[in-house]
C-alpha cells in the first residue's frame, strides 16, 4: 500500500511517500509568503526508484496548491522537469 502524508510547520513542509509503512521518499518545500510554495527538493530512496513515486509527490504538491489557491516555484530540478513536461499543471506555476 502506498500513502502520502504532509507535514508543515508554517515555514517549511514536506510530502512523504510510504510503501508498506516504510518511507520511500519525500518532496520538501518552503513557504514564500502566504500564497507561494518553493519546491526545493524531491528524493526517492534507491530501493523504491522506478515506481513513479517522485511524480506522485510532485502531483500531490500540485493538488495541494490547487485546493488552496497557491502558486508553486519549482526550484528542485526534478519538479522543474515535471512542470516542463506536463503543461496541464502549469496553471499553478508562480
Buried (B, 14 or more C-beta within 10 A) or exposed (E): EEEBEEEEEEEBBBBBBBBEEEEBBBBBBBBBEEEBBBBBBBBBBEEBEEBEBBBBBBBBBBBBBEEEEBBBBBEBEBBBBBBEEEEEBEEBEB
